[in-house]
Amino acid sequence: MRISVDSDKCQGHNRCYALAPELFDVDDLGYAKEVGDGTVPPGQEGQARLAAANCPELAITITEDA
């Protein structure tokens, strides 16, 4: 599973970072971004889904590995 944050949609609410700080980071302007290449470590899929579901702008995309 991978996550990605659409920087054009993100408004800096940082709910994703509050819910899953191991998966998301915040840049100098307060906008969220995925940690590393966005790969979600095993066992953290629930946090990724929770963060995506709580994003007011729907800026987080989850891609399931095939």
C-alpha positions in Angstrom: 0.0 0.0 0.0 1.1 3.5 -0.8 -0.2 6.9 0.2 0.2 10.2 -1.6 -0.9 13.8 -0.7 -2.1 16.0 -3.5 -0.4 19.3 -2.7 -2.9 21.2 -4.8 -5.7 20.1 -2.6 -4.1 20.1 0.9 -5.1 23.1 3.0 -2.9 22.4 6.0 -5.4 21.0 8.5 -2.9 18.3 9.3 -5.4 15.8 10.5 -3.4 13.1 8.7 -0.3 14.1 10.6 -2.2 14.1 13.9 -3.6 10.6 13.2 -0.6 9.0 11.6 2.7 11.0 12.3 4.7 8.0 11.2 3.2 8.2 7.7 2.9 11.9 7.2 5.1 14.9 7.7 4.5 18.7 7.5 6.5 21.1 5.4 7.7 24.5 6.4 4.5 26.1 5.3 2.3 23.6 7.3 1.2 21.5 4.4 1.2 17.7 4.7 3.3 15.3 2.6 3.9 11.6 2.8 6.9 10.3 4.5 9.6 8.9 2.1 8.1 7.4 -1.0 4.7 6.9 0.6 5.1 3.2 1.3 2.9 2.2 4.2 4.7 -0.3 6.5 2.9 -3.6 7.4 0.5 -3.0 10.3 -0.1 0.7 9.6 -2.7 0.3 6.9 -5.5 1.2 9.3 -3.8 4.5 10.2 -3.4 5.3 6.5 -7.1 4.7 5.8 -8.1 6.6 8.9 -6.0 9.6 7.9 -7.4 9.5 4.3 -11.0 9.3 5.6 -10.4 12.3 7.9 -8.9 14.6 5.3 -11.4 17.4 4.7 -10.1 18.1 1.2 -9.8 14.4 0.2 -6.2 15.2 -0.7 -4.9 11.7 0.3 -4.8 8.9 -2.2 -4.3 5.3 -1.2 -2.9 2.8 -3.8 -3.2 -0.8 -3.0 -0.3 -3.1 -4.0 -1.3 -5.7 -6.6 
